[in-house]
Amino acid sequence: MQHNNFALIKPASSLCNLNCKYCFYKDVAENRDVYAHKFMNTDVLSSIVNQYCSNAIESTTFLFQGGEPLLVGHKFYLHYLDECARVLDLKQNEGSNFTINSSIQTSGYLIDDKFIDIFKKGDFLVGVSIDGPAQFHDKYRLHSGKGTFDRVFERVRMMQESKVIFNALCVVTKDTYDKASELLDFFVENKIYNIQFIPAIAPFKKNRIYINDDEFSIFFLDIFDAWYKYYKQGCIISIRHIEDMFSNILYSSCRSCDLQGQCSNQNVIESDGSIYPCDFYVLDEYKIGTVQNGIVNLNKSIIDNFIDSKVKHDECDTCNVYKICRGGCRRNRGENNRSFLCKSFKKLISCRYPQIAEVAKSIR
């Protein structure tokens, strides 16, 4: 029994109505026997909600992701809300203050009034993929060969008007690694203050490189400078890796798994009910069980081997920045077995230590 449970659900498997050139999950799907499973049925969904909630004492968080999770349609999520309401009623009758947290990551292309009603009713945190202004977004995020910025941003406006809680996920590419200030200005001008910037990583076979360590370290320094400029003006912007950096500095812990120093079982559930430890490793050899066989019957050997896999480079033990980056994510490692964040954090700390110390002191 866990105090707090988490499951990342892929109801549409790797299926997507967009063709994003750098999609990491498309690469994952191409490296397993079945590229895409059928849509998740409501029986599997009900079993997920019931099992993960019954095995938690305080709360469960469900994150829906893809592919494109909205492809399964409105009825799927209405069923999810009904199941959550039923579980919460049972918990309340037992005297529990149990909570269910719901999130979804989407391209935004399929958002409509019905989905907005569902998001509001379920108090969803919605992540929308926006790569900045149209000239950057439309280069990679395509539908039928055409850019999607105008349609997606129309949906963003709908959510803002309806007061749906959302954040932006922006993929940093070779076209934008030197455009950090421009990207952040764009989001602030459009009243988007919660942002995740993630690098476009190379596929497993490394036959295509979307951004390298040097380029991402340039972005990392520049985005901190842009963030700091707004911070000094009294405008607080939530950027995941910057917040996690300060969290590790001050409290030796953070939200993001890639800065925790050790892999963990993230309970990633494909649409057929199969379970995997990590979104980056939904591969046949990492399958740890199925919802149908019960989440208490997962393959502990595979989980332990995944968690125990070395994530540190040999130099990490003597690095004075290690307490901040913790070695980074093993999926983001390049040819030299170093994370993108290795060079990025070293450059940031060496160049902006006074500013970082100032902010850390004010937080403390």
C-alpha positions as a Markdown table, in Angstrom:
| # | Residue | x | y | z |
|---|---|---|---|---|
| 1 | Met | 0.0 | 0.0 | 0.0 |
| 2 | Gln | 1.4 | 3.4 | -1.1 |
| 3 | His | 0.6 | 6.7 | 0.6 |
| 4 | Asn | 0.4 | 8.3 | -2.9 |
| 5 | Asn | 0.0 | 6.5 | -6.1 |
| 6 | Phe | 0.7 | 7.5 | -9.7 |
| 7 | Ala | -0.1 | 6.1 | -13.1 |
| 8 | Leu | 0.6 | 7.5 | -16.6 |
| 9 | Ile | -2.1 | 6.2 | -19.0 |
| 10 | Lys | -1.8 | 6.0 | -22.8 |
| 11 | Pro | -5.4 | 5.4 | -23.8 |
| 12 | Ala | -4.7 | 5.8 | -27.6 |
| 13 | Ser | -1.3 | 4.0 | -27.5 |
| 14 | Ser | 1.1 | 5.7 | -29.9 |
| 15 | Leu | -1.7 | 6.8 | -32.3 |
| 16 | Cys | -1.8 | 10.5 | -33.0 |
| 17 | Asn | -3.5 | 12.8 | -35.5 |
| 18 | Leu | -0.3 | 14.9 | -35.7 |
| 19 | Asn | 3.0 | 14.1 | -37.3 |
| 20 | Cys | 5.6 | 15.8 | -35.1 |
| 21 | Lys | 9.0 | 15.2 | -36.6 |
| 22 | Tyr | 10.8 | 14.8 | -33.3 |
| 23 | Cys | 8.2 | 12.6 | -31.4 |
| 24 | Phe | 10.0 | 10.4 | -28.9 |
| 25 | Tyr | 7.1 | 8.1 | -28.4 |
| 26 | Lys | 6.8 | 7.3 | -32.1 |
| 27 | Asp | 10.5 | 6.2 | -31.9 |
| 28 | Val | 9.7 | 4.1 | -28.8 |
| 29 | Ala | 6.8 | 2.4 | -30.7 |
| 30 | Glu | 9.0 | 1.7 | -33.7 |
| 31 | Asn | 11.3 | -0.4 | -31.4 |
| 32 | Arg | 8.7 | -2.9 | -30.1 |
| 33 | Asp | 6.7 | -5.7 | -31.7 |
| 34 | Val | 3.4 | -3.8 | -31.7 |
| 35 | Tyr | 3.6 | -0.2 | -32.9 |
| 36 | Ala | 0.2 | 0.8 | -31.7 |
| 37 | His | -2.5 | -1.0 | -29.7 |
| 38 | Lys | -6.2 | -0.4 | -30.1 |
| 39 | Phe | -7.9 | 2.3 | -28.0 |
| 40 | Met | -8.2 | 1.5 | -24.3 |
| 41 | Asn | -11.6 | 0.1 | -23.4 |
| 42 | Thr | -13.6 | 1.3 | -20.4 |
| 43 | Asp | -13.2 | -2.0 | -18.6 |
| 44 | Val | -9.4 | -1.5 | -18.5 |
| 45 | Leu | -9.9 | 2.1 | -17.5 |
| 46 | Ser | -12.2 | 1.2 | -14.6 |
| 47 | Ser | -9.7 | -1.4 | -13.4 |
| 48 | Ile | -6.9 | 1.1 | -13.4 |
| 49 | Val | -8.9 | 3.7 | -11.4 |
| 50 | Asn | -10.0 | 1.0 | -8.9 |
| 51 | Gln | -6.7 | -0.7 | -8.4 |
| 52 | Tyr | -4.5 | 2.4 | -8.1 |
| 53 | Cys | -6.9 | 4.1 | -5.8 |
| 54 | Ser | -7.5 | 1.0 | -3.6 |
| 55 | Asn | -3.7 | 0.7 | -3.2 |
| 56 | Ala | -3.2 | 4.3 | -2.0 |
| 57 | Ile | -3.9 | 5.8 | 1.4 |
| 58 | Glu | -3.9 | 9.6 | 0.6 |
| 59 | Ser | -4.1 | 10.2 | -3.1 |
| 60 | Thr | -3.7 | 8.9 | -6.6 |
| 61 | Thr | -2.6 | 11.0 | -9.6 |
| 62 | Phe | -3.6 | 9.9 | -13.2 |
| 63 | Leu | -1.8 | 11.5 | -16.1 |
| 64 | Phe | -3.2 | 10.8 | -19.6 |
| 65 | Gln | -0.7 | 11.0 | -22.4 |
| 66 | Gly | 0.0 | 9.7 | -25.9 |
| 67 | Gly | 0.3 | 9.5 | -28.8 |
| 68 | Glu | -2.7 | 11.8 | -28.6 |
| 69 | Pro | -4.9 | 10.9 | -25.6 |
| 70 | Leu | -8.0 | 12.9 | -26.8 |
| 71 | Leu | -8.4 | 10.6 | -29.8 |
| 72 | Val | -10.4 | 8.2 | -27.6 |
| 73 | Gly | -13.2 | 10.8 | -27.4 |
| 74 | His | -15.5 | 12.4 | -24.8 |
| 75 | Lys | -17.3 | 9.3 | -23.6 |
| 76 | Phe | -14.0 | 7.7 | -22.4 |
| 77 | Tyr | -13.3 | 10.7 | -20.1 |
| 78 | Leu | -16.8 | 11.0 | -18.9 |
| 79 | His | -16.6 | 7.3 | -17.8 |
| 80 | Tyr | -13.3 | 8.2 | -16.1 |
| 81 | Leu | -15.0 | 11.0 | -14.2 |
| 82 | Asp | -17.8 | 8.7 | -13.1 |
| 83 | Glu | -15.3 | 6.1 | -11.9 |
| 84 | Cys | -13.4 | 8.7 | -9.9 |
| 85 | Ala | -16.7 | 10.0 | -8.4 |
| 86 | Arg | -17.7 | 6.5 | -7.3 |
| 87 | Val | -14.3 | 5.8 | -5.8 |
| 88 | Leu | -14.3 | 9.1 | -3.9 |
| 89 | Asp | -17.8 | 8.4 | -2.5 |
| 90 | Leu | -16.6 | 5.0 | -1.2 |
| 91 | Lys | -13.5 | 6.6 | 0.4 |
| 92 | Gln | -15.6 | 9.3 | 1.9 |
| 93 | Asn | -18.0 | 6.8 | 3.4 |
| 94 | Glu | -14.9 | 5.1 | 5.0 |
| 95 | Gly | -14.0 | 8.4 | 6.6 |
| 96 | Ser | -11.1 | 9.1 | 4.2 |
| 97 | Asn | -10.1 | 12.5 | 2.8 |
| 98 | Phe | -8.7 | 10.7 | -0.3 |
| 99 | Thr | -8.0 | 12.8 | -3.4 |
| 100 | Ile | -7.6 | 12.1 | -7.1 |
| 101 | Asn | -5.5 | 14.4 | -9.2 |
| 102 | Ser | -6.1 | 14.3 | -13.0 |
| 103 | Ser | -3.8 | 15.6 | -15.7 |
| 104 | Ile | -3.5 | 15.3 | -19.5 |
| 105 | Gln | -0.9 | 16.1 | -22.0 |
| 106 | Thr | -2.2 | 17.0 | -25.5 |
| 107 | Ser | -1.3 | 18.7 | -28.7 |
| 108 | Gly | -4.5 | 20.8 | -28.2 |
| 109 | Tyr | -5.7 | 20.2 | -31.7 |
| 110 | Leu | -8.8 | 18.2 | -30.6 |
| 111 | Ile | -9.8 | 20.4 | -27.7 |
| 112 | Asp | -13.5 | 21.5 | -28.0 |
| 113 | Asp | -16.2 | 22.8 | -25.7 |
| 114 | Lys | -17.1 | 19.3 | -24.5 |
| 115 | Phe | -13.5 | 18.6 | -23.5 |
| 116 | Ile | -13.3 | 21.9 | -21.8 |
| 117 | Asp | -16.4 | 21.0 | -19.7 |
| 118 | Ile | -14.7 | 17.6 | -18.9 |
| 119 | Phe | -11.5 | 19.4 | -17.9 |
| 120 | Lys | -13.3 | 21.8 | -15.6 |
| 121 | Lys | -15.6 | 19.1 | -14.0 |
| 122 | Gly | -12.6 | 16.8 | -13.3 |
| 123 | Asp | -10.3 | 19.7 | -12.3 |
| 124 | Phe | -7.7 | 18.6 | -14.8 |
| 125 | Leu | -4.3 | 20.1 | -15.2 |
| 126 | Val | -3.9 | 20.3 | -19.0 |
| 127 | Gly | -0.6 | 20.4 | -20.7 |
| 128 | Val | -0.6 | 21.8 | -24.2 |
| 129 | Ser | 2.3 | 21.3 | -26.6 |
| 130 | Ile | 3.3 | 24.8 | -27.9 |
| 131 | Asp | 6.7 | 25.3 | -29.4 |
| 132 | Gly | 6.5 | 29.1 | -29.3 |
| 133 | Pro | 5.5 | 31.4 | -32.1 |
| 134 | Ala | 4.0 | 30.1 | -35.3 |
| 135 | Gln | 7.3 | 30.1 | -37.3 |
| 136 | Phe | 8.8 | 27.6 | -34.8 |
| 137 | His | 5.7 | 25.6 | -33.8 |
| 138 | Asp | 4.6 | 25.0 | -37.4 |
| 139 | Lys | 7.9 | 23.6 | -38.6 |
| 140 | Tyr | 7.5 | 20.5 | -36.5 |
| 141 | Arg | 3.9 | 20.1 | -35.3 |
| 142 | Leu | 2.1 | 19.2 | -38.5 |
| 143 | His | -1.4 | 17.9 | -39.3 |
| 144 | Ser | -1.9 | 16.6 | -42.9 |
| 145 | Gly | 1.4 | 18.3 | -43.8 |
| 146 | Lys | 0.3 | 21.7 | -42.5 |
| 147 | Gly | 1.1 | 23.7 | -39.4 |
| 148 | Thr | -1.2 | 23.6 | -36.4 |
| 149 | Phe | -0.4 | 26.8 | -34.5 |
| 150 | Asp | -3.5 | 28.8 | -35.4 |
| 151 | Arg | -5.9 | 26.0 | -34.4 |
| 152 | Val | -4.0 | 25.1 | -31.2 |
| 153 | Phe | -3.7 | 28.6 | -30.1 |
| 154 | Glu | -7.4 | 29.2 | -30.6 |
| 155 | Arg | -8.0 | 26.2 | -28.2 |
| 156 | Val | -5.6 | 27.9 | -25.7 |
| 157 | Arg | -7.7 | 31.0 | -25.8 |
| 158 | Met | -10.8 | 28.9 | -25.2 |
| 159 | Met | -9.2 | 27.4 | -22.1 |
| 160 | Gln | -8.0 | 30.7 | -20.8 |
| 161 | Glu | -11.5 | 32.1 | -21.2 |
| 162 | Ser | -13.0 | 29.1 | -19.4 |
| 163 | Lys | -10.3 | 29.3 | -16.7 |
| 164 | Val | -9.0 | 25.8 | -17.3 |
| 165 | Ile | -5.7 | 25.2 | -15.5 |
| 166 | Phe | -3.0 | 24.5 | -18.1 |
| 167 | Asn | 0.7 | 24.8 | -18.8 |
| 168 | Ala | 2.7 | 24.8 | -22.0 |
| 169 | Leu | 5.2 | 22.2 | -23.0 |
| 170 | Cys | 7.8 | 23.6 | -25.5 |
| 171 | Val | 10.3 | 21.3 | -27.3 |
| 172 | Val | 13.7 | 23.0 | -27.8 |
| 173 | Thr | 15.1 | 22.2 | -31.2 |
| 174 | Lys | 18.1 | 23.3 | -33.4 |
| 175 | Asp | 15.8 | 26.1 | -34.6 |
| 176 | Thr | 15.1 | 27.5 | -31.1 |
| 177 | Tyr | 18.0 | 26.7 | -28.8 |
| 178 | Asp | 19.3 | 30.3 | -29.4 |
| 179 | Lys | 15.9 | 31.8 | -29.1 |
| 180 | Ala | 15.2 | 31.5 | -25.4 |
| 181 | Ser | 14.4 | 35.1 | -24.7 |
| 182 | Glu | 12.1 | 35.2 | -27.7 |
| 183 | Leu | 10.3 | 32.1 | -26.6 |
| 184 | Leu | 9.7 | 33.3 | -23.1 |
| 185 | Asp | 8.6 | 36.7 | -24.2 |
| 186 | Phe | 6.0 | 35.0 | -26.4 |
| 187 | Phe | 4.6 | 33.0 | -23.6 |
| 188 | Val | 4.5 | 35.9 | -21.2 |
| 189 | Glu | 2.8 | 38.2 | -23.8 |
| 190 | Asn | 0.1 | 35.5 | -24.1 |
| 191 | Lys | -0.3 | 35.2 | -20.4 |
| 192 | Ile | 1.2 | 31.7 | -20.2 |
| 193 | Tyr | 3.3 | 31.6 | -17.0 |
| 194 | Asn | 3.7 | 27.8 | -16.4 |
| 195 | Ile | 6.1 | 26.2 | -18.9 |
| 196 | Gln | 8.2 | 23.1 | -19.4 |
| 197 | Phe | 11.1 | 23.3 | -21.9 |
| 198 | Ile | 12.4 | 19.9 | -23.0 |
| 199 | Pro | 15.1 | 19.1 | -25.5 |
| 200 | Ala | 14.3 | 17.2 | -28.7 |
| 201 | Ile | 16.3 | 14.1 | -28.0 |
| 202 | Ala | 17.9 | 11.7 | -30.4 |
| 203 | Pro | 16.1 | 8.4 | -31.1 |
| 204 | Phe | 17.4 | 5.1 | -29.7 |
| 205 | Lys | 19.4 | 4.3 | -32.9 |
| 206 | Lys | 20.8 | 7.9 | -32.7 |
| 207 | Asn | 20.5 | 8.2 | -36.5 |
| 208 | Arg | 19.0 | 11.6 | -36.1 |
| 209 | Ile | 20.2 | 14.2 | -33.7 |
| 210 | Tyr | 17.8 | 17.0 | -32.9 |
| 211 | Ile | 19.9 | 19.0 | -30.4 |
| 212 | Asn | 23.2 | 18.4 | -28.8 |
| 213 | Asp | 24.7 | 19.2 | -25.4 |
| 214 | Asp | 26.4 | 22.4 | -26.4 |
| 215 | Glu | 23.3 | 23.8 | -28.0 |
| 216 | Phe | 21.1 | 22.9 | -25.0 |
| 217 | Ser | 23.6 | 24.5 | -22.6 |
| 218 | Ile | 23.3 | 27.7 | -24.6 |
| 219 | Phe | 19.5 | 27.5 | -24.2 |
| 220 | Phe | 19.7 | 26.7 | -20.5 |
| 221 | Leu | 21.8 | 29.7 | -19.7 |
| 222 | Asp | 19.7 | 32.1 | -21.9 |
| 223 | Ile | 16.4 | 30.9 | -20.5 |
| 224 | Phe | 17.6 | 31.5 | -17.0 |
| 225 | Asp | 18.6 | 35.0 | -17.9 |
| 226 | Ala | 15.2 | 35.6 | -19.5 |
| 227 | Trp | 13.5 | 34.1 | -16.4 |
| 228 | Tyr | 15.7 | 36.2 | -14.1 |
| 229 | Lys | 14.8 | 39.4 | -15.9 |
| 230 | Tyr | 11.1 | 38.8 | -15.3 |
| 231 | Tyr | 11.8 | 37.7 | -11.7 |
| 232 | Lys | 13.5 | 41.0 | -11.0 |
| 233 | Gln | 10.5 | 42.8 | -12.4 |
| 234 | Gly | 8.2 | 40.9 | -10.0 |
| 235 | Cys | 6.8 | 38.5 | -12.7 |
| 236 | Ile | 7.1 | 35.0 | -11.4 |
| 237 | Ile | 7.2 | 32.4 | -14.2 |
| 238 | Ser | 7.1 | 28.7 | -13.4 |
| 239 | Ile | 9.8 | 26.9 | -15.5 |
| 240 | Arg | 10.1 | 23.3 | -14.5 |
| 241 | His | 13.8 | 22.8 | -14.6 |
| 242 | Ile | 14.6 | 26.1 | -12.9 |
| 243 | Glu | 12.2 | 25.3 | -10.1 |
| 244 | Asp | 13.6 | 21.9 | -9.8 |
| 245 | Met | 17.1 | 23.3 | -9.6 |
| 246 | Phe | 16.2 | 25.5 | -6.7 |
| 247 | Ser | 14.3 | 22.7 | -5.0 |
| 248 | Asn | 17.4 | 20.5 | -5.2 |
| 249 | Ile | 19.6 | 23.3 | -3.9 |
| 250 | Leu | 17.4 | 24.1 | -1.0 |
| 251 | Tyr | 15.7 | 20.8 | -0.1 |
| 252 | Ser | 17.7 | 18.1 | -1.9 |
| 253 | Ser | 14.5 | 16.9 | -3.7 |
| 254 | Cys | 12.4 | 17.9 | -6.6 |
| 255 | Arg | 9.4 | 16.9 | -8.7 |
| 256 | Ser | 11.1 | 15.8 | -12.0 |
| 257 | Cys | 12.4 | 12.3 | -12.1 |
| 258 | Asp | 15.4 | 13.2 | -14.3 |
| 259 | Leu | 16.8 | 15.3 | -11.4 |
| 260 | Gln | 16.2 | 12.8 | -8.6 |
| 261 | Gly | 19.4 | 10.8 | -9.2 |
| 262 | Gln | 17.6 | 7.4 | -9.6 |
| 263 | Cys | 15.0 | 5.9 | -11.8 |
| 264 | Ser | 11.7 | 4.8 | -10.4 |
| 265 | Asn | 8.7 | 2.8 | -11.5 |
| 266 | Gln | 6.3 | 5.4 | -13.1 |
| 267 | Asn | 3.6 | 2.9 | -13.9 |
| 268 | Val | 3.2 | 3.7 | -17.5 |
| 269 | Ile | 0.1 | 1.9 | -18.8 |
| 270 | Glu | -0.4 | 1.2 | -22.5 |
| 271 | Ser | -3.9 | 1.0 | -24.0 |
| 272 | Asp | -4.0 | -2.8 | -23.9 |
| 273 | Gly | -3.3 | -2.7 | -20.1 |
| 274 | Ser | 0.4 | -3.6 | -20.2 |
| 275 | Ile | 2.5 | -1.8 | -17.7 |
| 276 | Tyr | 6.1 | -0.4 | -18.0 |
| 277 | Pro | 8.4 | 1.5 | -15.6 |
| 278 | Cys | 9.1 | 4.6 | -17.7 |
| 279 | Asp | 7.6 | 6.6 | -20.6 |
| 280 | Phe | 10.9 | 6.4 | -22.4 |
| 281 | Tyr | 11.1 | 2.6 | -22.1 |
| 282 | Val | 7.7 | 1.3 | -23.1 |
| 283 | Leu | 9.5 | -1.5 | -24.8 |
| 284 | Asp | 8.8 | -5.3 | -24.8 |
| 285 | Glu | 11.8 | -6.2 | -22.6 |
| 286 | Tyr | 10.6 | -3.7 | -19.9 |
| 287 | Lys | 7.1 | -4.9 | -19.6 |
| 288 | Ile | 6.5 | -5.5 | -15.9 |
| 289 | Gly | 2.9 | -6.7 | -15.9 |
| 290 | Thr | -0.7 | -6.0 | -16.9 |
| 291 | Val | -3.6 | -4.3 | -15.3 |
| 292 | Gln | -5.6 | -7.5 | -16.0 |
| 293 | Asn | -3.2 | -9.5 | -13.8 |
| 294 | Gly | -3.2 | -7.0 | -11.0 |
| 295 | Ile | -0.9 | -4.1 | -10.2 |
| 296 | Val | 0.3 | -6.0 | -7.0 |
| 297 | Asn | 1.7 | -8.7 | -9.2 |
| 298 | Leu | 4.3 | -6.7 | -11.2 |
| 299 | Asn | 7.6 | -8.2 | -12.2 |
| 300 | Lys | 9.9 | -7.1 | -9.3 |
| 301 | Ser | 13.0 | -8.3 | -11.0 |
| 302 | Ile | 12.5 | -6.1 | -14.1 |
| 303 | Ile | 11.6 | -3.2 | -11.9 |
| 304 | Asp | 14.7 | -3.6 | -9.6 |
| 305 | Asn | 17.0 | -4.0 | -12.6 |
| 306 | Phe | 15.6 | -0.8 | -14.1 |
| 307 | Ile | 15.8 | 1.2 | -10.9 |
| 308 | Asp | 19.3 | -0.1 | -10.1 |
| 309 | Ser | 20.8 | 0.7 | -13.5 |
| 310 | Lys | 23.7 | 3.1 | -13.1 |
| 311 | Val | 22.7 | 6.6 | -14.1 |
| 312 | Lys | 25.9 | 8.4 | -12.9 |
| 313 | His | 28.9 | 9.1 | -15.0 |
| 314 | Asp | 32.3 | 8.3 | -13.3 |
| 315 | Glu | 33.0 | 12.0 | -12.8 |
| 316 | Cys | 29.7 | 12.6 | -10.9 |
| 317 | Asp | 31.2 | 11.6 | -7.6 |
| 318 | Thr | 33.6 | 14.5 | -7.6 |
| 319 | Cys | 31.4 | 17.0 | -9.4 |
| 320 | Asn | 30.2 | 20.0 | -7.2 |
| 321 | Val | 27.1 | 20.3 | -9.4 |
| 322 | Tyr | 26.0 | 16.7 | -8.9 |
| 323 | Lys | 23.7 | 17.6 | -6.0 |
| 324 | Ile | 21.7 | 19.7 | -8.4 |
| 325 | Cys | 21.5 | 17.6 | -11.6 |
| 326 | Arg | 21.9 | 14.1 | -9.9 |
| 327 | Gly | 23.3 | 12.7 | -13.2 |
| 328 | Gly | 20.2 | 13.5 | -15.3 |
| 329 | Cys | 18.0 | 11.2 | -17.2 |
| 330 | Arg | 19.7 | 8.1 | -18.7 |
| 331 | Arg | 17.4 | 8.4 | -21.8 |
| 332 | Asn | 19.0 | 11.8 | -22.5 |
| 333 | Arg | 22.5 | 10.5 | -22.5 |
| 334 | Gly | 24.7 | 11.0 | -25.5 |
| 335 | Glu | 27.7 | 9.2 | -26.9 |
| 336 | Asn | 29.9 | 10.2 | -23.9 |
| 337 | Asn | 27.3 | 8.9 | -21.4 |
| 338 | Arg | 26.6 | 12.3 | -20.0 |
| 339 | Ser | 23.1 | 13.9 | -19.8 |
| 340 | Phe | 22.1 | 17.1 | -21.7 |
| 341 | Leu | 21.9 | 18.7 | -18.2 |
| 342 | Cys | 25.5 | 17.9 | -17.3 |
| 343 | Lys | 27.1 | 20.7 | -19.4 |
| 344 | Ser | 24.0 | 22.9 | -19.0 |
| 345 | Phe | 24.1 | 23.0 | -15.2 |
| 346 | Lys | 27.9 | 23.4 | -15.1 |
| 347 | Lys | 27.7 | 26.4 | -17.4 |
| 348 | Leu | 24.7 | 27.9 | -15.6 |
| 349 | Ile | 26.3 | 27.6 | -12.1 |
| 350 | Ser | 29.7 | 28.9 | -13.2 |
| 351 | Cys | 28.2 | 31.9 | -15.1 |
| 352 | Arg | 25.3 | 32.8 | -12.9 |
| 353 | Tyr | 26.2 | 31.8 | -9.4 |
| 354 | Pro | 25.5 | 35.2 | -7.8 |
| 355 | Gln | 22.0 | 35.4 | -9.3 |
| 356 | Ile | 21.2 | 31.8 | -8.3 |
| 357 | Ala | 22.4 | 32.5 | -4.7 |
| 358 | Glu | 20.3 | 35.6 | -4.5 |
| 359 | Val | 17.1 | 33.8 | -5.6 |
| 360 | Ala | 17.8 | 30.8 | -3.3 |
| 361 | Lys | 18.3 | 33.2 | -0.4 |
| 362 | Ser | 15.0 | 34.9 | -1.1 |
| 363 | Ile | 13.2 | 31.6 | -1.3 |
| 364 | Arg | 14.8 | 30.3 | 1.9 |
